[in-house]
Amino acid sequence: EAGAVGPLPVFTLGADEAIASGLRRAGLKTIGDVASRARHELTARFGAAFTRRLEQALGQGDAPICPRKPLPDYIVEQRFAEPVATETVISATLSRLAVTLVASMEKQGKGARRLEAAFFRTDGVVRTLAVDTGQAVTRGSVIDRLFRERLDSLSDPLDPGFGFDLIRLAASRAEIVVQQQRDLDSHVRDNDELAALVDRIAARIGGKRVVVHLPQDTHIPERAALAAPAQQHLSAATAASWPARAASEPPLRPLRLFDKPEPIKVPLAMVPDGPPHQFTWRRALHAVVRVEGPERIAMEWWRQGGKVLTRDYFRIEDAEGLRFWIFRDGLYEGELKDEEGRPVPANWFVHGLFA
C-alpha cells in the first residue's frame, strides 16, 4: 500500500490547508516524501492526528469505524409499569412526549426538523416511525398531528404484540428557530399554514411524493420547470417568479406536459410549414377545426452536443372540442435529410393537452 500511495499529493491525506501549506514549504509534496521523514518529527510539527492519518494511508495503522448511530439532539421517553397496547393510550403518550420535547428545544431556541418515535415491545421488538418537516417545528400539537397522520397511513399497522413497555420520542435533527411576527403578517402566516399542510401530506404518503416546481432559465418546454421535494424547496417555490400573462389571454401552454412527447401520424399539410388538417393519436383520428400558431422554438444546441431540430408548436382544437399542443420536430424540408442528402418529412408529436 505504501508504494501505491507514495506518488499521490499530500492533500489526499485530508489535512487542513495550514498543514498542507507547511508540508509544501518543507518540500514535502507527495505522501512518499512525507513518509520518508521520522514520525516523531511529523508529530511535533503537524500533530498526532496527521501522523495517525499518514499511517492509515500507508496501511500501517487501523482506521476504526464507529457503527453506533449518533445520539439524537433531544430525547424524551415514557416507561410503563404495565405494557400498553391500545391506540388511545399510545396516542396520548405521544402527545405528552411531544409537549415535553418542544419544551426542551425551546430552552435553546430550536425546533425539530426530523422526529423519530420508537415503540419498544415486551418481546424485544422495536418499531420506529420517522417524520420530516419542511421548517423547524416548535409546537407539540403539530408534532402530535404529524404522527397521527403517519400512524393512519401505515400499510402494516403498528402491532403492539403483548404491549409496549417504553415509548421514546426524539428530535434527531434540530435547528435554530428564527422568530417572526405571525399575528399581523398574513404572508408569514399563510406560508406557515402551507408548510404545515405539506408536512402532513408528506407524513401520510412520503416526502418524495410531494413536490413543487421551480422555474428554470430555459425556453425548452420540458425543462422550463424542475420538480423538487416540497419540504426542502417550498420557500424557493413560493418566492419564485413565473412569466405572467394577461387574465384575458388563453393559456399558451398546457398546465401539464406529457413525460415524453407522444408521436402522432400526420398526412401532408395543406401548407408546407403549416399545421395538419387531421392527425392520428392513440389509434384515433382527430379532425382539426381551429389552429393557433406556430410558436417556433429552437433547441439548445450547446447542451445537446450535436445536431438538434427546431420545433414548430401549434395549439389546435379538434371536432370534439379537445385541445392539443402539438409540434413538428424539424423545419419543413430543411433540417432532416436522408443519407443521400434529400429532404425527408419531419415527425409530429403531441406534447400536452389543454384543460
C-alpha positions in Angstrom: 0.0 0.0 0.0 2.9 2.4 0.8 4.2 2.1 -2.8 0.8 2.6 -4.3 0.0 5.8 -2.4 3.5 7.2 -2.4 3.2 9.3 -5.6 -0.1 10.9 -4.5 0.0 14.6 -3.5 -0.2 15.4 0.2 -3.6 17.0 0.0 -5.1 13.5 -0.5 -4.4 12.8 3.2 -7.2 15.1 4.1 -5.1 17.6 6.1 -6.3 21.1 6.5 -4.9 23.9 4.4 -2.4 25.1 7.1 -0.8 21.7 7.3 -0.8 21.2 3.6 1.0 24.6 3.1 3.5 23.7 5.8 4.3 20.5 4.0 4.8 22.2 0.7 7.1 24.8 2.2 9.2 22.0 3.7 9.5 20.5 0.2 7.2 17.5 1.0 4.9 17.4 -2.0 3.9 13.7 -2.0 2.9 11.1 0.5 6.1 9.3 -0.2 8.1 12.5 0.7 6.2 12.7 4.0 6.6 9.0 4.8 10.4 9.3 4.5 10.6 11.6 7.5 10.7 10.4 11.1 7.3 10.0 12.7 8.3 12.0 15.9 9.3 15.0 13.7 6.0 15.0 11.9 4.1 14.6 15.2 5.9 17.5 16.8 5.3 19.8 13.9 1.9 18.8 12.5 0.2 16.9 15.3 -0.6 13.4 16.3 -3.8 13.3 14.2 -1.9 14.0 11.0 0.7 11.3 11.8 -2.1 8.8 12.5 -3.8 9.6 9.2 -0.5 9.1 7.4 -0.1 5.7 8.9 -3.6 4.7 7.9 -2.9 5.8 4.3 0.3 3.7 4.3 -1.5 0.6 5.7 0.4 0.8 8.9 -2.5 1.7 11.2 -6.1 0.8 11.6 -8.9 3.1 10.6 -11.5 2.4 13.3 -15.2 2.9 12.5 -18.0 3.6 14.9 -21.1 1.6 13.9 -23.2 3.3 16.6 -25.6 5.9 15.4 -25.0 9.3 17.0 -27.5 10.2 19.7 -30.4 12.5 18.7 -30.2 16.1 19.8 -33.2 15.7 22.1 -34.8 12.6 23.6 -37.9 12.1 25.8 -39.4 8.8 26.8 -42.2 7.2 28.8 -41.8 3.8 30.6 -44.8 1.8 31.7 -45.2 -0.4 34.8 -47.7 -2.4 32.8 -47.4 -2.8 29.0 -49.8 -0.7 26.9 -51.5 -1.8 23.7 -54.4 0.4 23.0 -54.3 3.1 20.3 -55.8 5.7 22.7 -53.0 5.3 25.3 -50.3 5.3 22.6 -51.6 8.4 21.0 -52.0 10.2 24.4 -48.4 9.2 25.3 -47.1 10.7 22.1 -49.0 13.9 22.7 -47.4 14.3 26.2 -43.9 13.4 24.9 -44.3 16.0 22.1 -45.1 18.8 24.6 -42.1 17.8 26.8 -39.8 17.6 23.7 -40.8 21.0 22.5 -40.2 22.5 25.9 -36.7 21.1 25.9 -35.9 22.5 22.5 -37.5 25.9 23.3 -34.9 26.5 26.1 -32.2 26.6 23.4 -34.3 28.3 20.8 -34.5 25.3 18.5 -37.2 23.5 16.6 -37.3 19.9 15.2 -36.7 19.1 11.5 -36.7 15.3 11.9 -38.6 13.4 14.5 -38.4 9.7 15.4 -40.8 7.7 17.6 -39.6 4.3 18.8 -42.0 1.8 20.3 -40.4 -1.0 22.4 -42.4 -4.2 22.8 -42.1 -6.5 25.7 -40.7 -9.3 23.5 -37.8 -7.1 22.4 -39.1 -6.0 19.0 -38.7 -2.2 18.3 -40.8 -0.4 15.8 -39.6 3.1 14.6 -41.5 5.7 12.8 -40.0 8.9 11.4 -41.4 12.2 10.1 -39.6 15.1 8.4 -40.6 18.7 8.3 -40.0 21.5 5.9 -39.3 24.0 8.6 -38.5 23.8 12.3 -41.4 22.7 14.4 -41.9 24.4 17.7 -45.4 23.2 18.8 -46.3 19.9 20.4 -49.7 19.9 18.7 -48.0 19.9 15.3 -45.8 17.0 16.2 -48.8 15.1 17.5 -50.7 15.6 14.4 -47.9 14.6 12.1 -47.5 11.3 13.9 -51.3 10.7 13.8 -51.1 11.1 10.0 -48.1 8.8 9.9 -49.8 6.1 12.0 -53.1 6.3 10.0 -51.1 5.8 6.7 -49.3 2.6 7.8 -50.0 -0.3 5.4 -48.6 -2.5 8.2 -50.4 -1.4 11.4 -48.3 -0.8 14.5 -48.6 -4.3 16.1 -48.2 -4.0 19.9 -47.9 -7.7 20.4 -48.2 -8.2 24.2 -47.8 -4.4 24.6 -45.2 -1.6 24.7 -43.3 -1.0 27.8 -41.4 2.0 26.5 -42.2 4.8 24.0 -39.5 7.2 23.0 -39.7 10.4 21.0 -36.5 12.0 19.7 -35.6 15.0 17.6 -32.7 13.6 15.5 -32.3 16.9 13.7 -33.0 20.3 15.2 -32.1 23.8 14.1 -32.2 27.4 15.4 -35.6 29.0 15.0 -35.8 32.5 13.7 -38.8 34.1 15.4 -41.2 36.0 13.1 -44.3 38.1 13.8 -47.2 35.8 12.8 -50.3 37.6 14.1 -50.0 40.7 11.9 -48.1 39.4 8.9 -50.6 37.4 6.9 -47.8 36.4 4.4 -45.8 34.7 7.1 -49.0 33.0 8.5 -50.0 31.7 5.1 -46.5 30.3 4.4 -46.6 28.5 7.8 -50.0 27.0 7.1 -48.8 25.9 3.7 -45.7 24.3 5.1 -47.8 22.5 7.8 -50.1 21.2 5.1 -47.1 19.9 3.1 -45.7 18.2 6.2 -49.0 16.4 6.9 -49.3 15.2 3.3 -45.6 14.0 3.4 -46.2 12.2 6.6 -49.0 10.3 5.0 -47.7 9.5 1.5 -44.0 10.1 1.8 -41.8 13.2 1.4 -40.5 12.3 -2.1 -44.1 12.2 -3.5 -44.9 15.9 -2.6 -43.1 18.2 -5.0 -43.1 21.8 -6.1 -42.0 23.2 -9.4 -39.2 25.7 -9.7 -38.7 27.9 -12.8 -35.6 27.3 -14.9 -33.7 29.6 -17.1 -34.6 27.9 -20.4 -37.2 28.3 -23.1 -37.4 24.5 -23.8 -40.9 23.4 -22.6 -40.0 20.2 -20.9 -37.1 21.9 -19.0 -39.0 25.1 -18.0 -39.8 23.7 -14.6 -37.9 21.5 -12.2 -39.8 19.2 -9.8 -38.2 19.3 -6.3 -39.2 17.9 -2.9 -41.7 20.4 -1.4 -40.4 20.2 2.2 -36.9 21.3 1.1 -37.8 23.8 -1.6 -41.2 25.3 -0.5 -39.8 28.7 0.3 -38.0 29.0 -3.0 -41.1 27.9 -4.9 -43.4 30.4 -3.2 -40.9 33.2 -3.9 -40.2 32.2 -7.5 -41.2 34.5 -10.3 -43.1 32.9 -13.3 -43.8 34.6 -16.6 -47.0 36.5 -16.3 -49.8 36.8 -18.9 -53.0 38.9 -19.0 -56.1 37.4 -17.4 -58.0 37.7 -20.7 -55.4 35.7 -22.7 -55.8 32.0 -23.2 -53.1 29.8 -21.9 -50.2 29.4 -24.3 -49.1 26.1 -22.9 -50.8 23.2 -21.0 -50.5 23.2 -17.3 -49.1 19.7 -17.5 -46.9 18.2 -20.3 -46.5 14.5 -21.1 -43.4 13.0 -19.5 -42.4 12.2 -23.1 -43.9 13.7 -26.3 -46.1 11.1 -28.0 -45.8 10.6 -31.7 -48.8 11.3 -34.0 -49.4 10.4 -37.6 -49.9 13.4 -39.8 -50.7 13.4 -43.6 -49.0 16.1 -45.7 -50.1 19.5 -44.6 -52.1 21.8 -46.9 -49.4 24.4 -46.3 -45.8 23.2 -46.2 -44.9 24.9 -43.0 -48.5 24.9 -41.7 -50.4 22.7 -39.2 -52.1 19.4 -40.2 -55.8 19.3 -41.1 -56.1 15.9 -39.3 -53.9 13.5 -37.3 -54.0 10.1 -35.7 -53.1 9.8 -32.0 -53.5 6.6 -30.0 -55.3 4.9 -32.9 -58.0 7.6 -33.0 -58.4 10.1 -35.9 -58.8 13.7 -35.0 -60.1 16.4 -37.4 -58.6 19.8 -36.8 -61.1 22.7 -36.7 -59.2 25.5 -35.1 -55.4 26.4 -35.0 -53.2 28.9 -33.3 -49.5 29.2 -34.1 -46.9 28.4 -34.9 -44.6 29.1 -32.0 -41.1 28.4 -33.1 -38.7 27.1 -30.5 -35.0 26.5 -31.4 -33.3 23.8 -29.3 -30.3 24.5 -27.1 -27.5 23.2 -29.3 -24.8 23.9 -26.7 -26.4 21.4 -24.3 -27.4 18.7 -26.8 -23.8 18.1 -28.0 -24.8 17.6 -31.6 -27.3 18.5 -34.3 -30.7 19.4 -32.9 -34.0 20.2 -34.6 -36.2 23.3 -34.5 -39.8 22.8 -33.2 -42.9 24.5 -34.5 -45.7 24.3 -31.9 -49.4 24.7 -32.6 -52.4 25.0 -30.3 -55.2 23.1 -32.1 -58.8 22.0 -31.4 -60.5 19.0 -32.9 -64.1 18.5 -33.9 -64.9 17.0 -30.4 -63.6 20.1 -28.6 -60.4 18.6 -27.4 -57.4 21.0 -27.4 -53.9 19.7 -28.1 -50.4 21.2 -28.0 -48.6 19.6 -30.9 -45.3 20.3 -32.6 -43.3 19.4 -35.8 -39.8 18.2 -34.9 -37.8 19.9 -37.6 -38.4 22.5 -40.2 -40.2 21.5 -43.3 -37.7 20.1 -45.8 -34.9 22.0 -44.1 -33.3 20.1 -41.3 -34.0 16.4 -41.9 -32.2 14.7 -44.8 -31.5 11.1 -45.8 -28.1 9.5 -46.5 -28.1 10.9 -50.0 -28.9 14.5 -48.8 -32.5 14.5 -49.9 -35.0 16.2 -47.5 -37.4 13.9 -45.6 -40.7 14.7 -43.9 -40.4 15.8 -40.2 -42.1 13.9 -37.4 -45.0 15.2 -35.4 -45.7 14.8 -31.7 -48.4 15.8 -29.1 -46.7 17.4 -26.0 -49.7 18.0 -23.8 -53.5 18.7 -23.5 -55.3 21.9 -22.6 -57.9 21.6 -19.9 
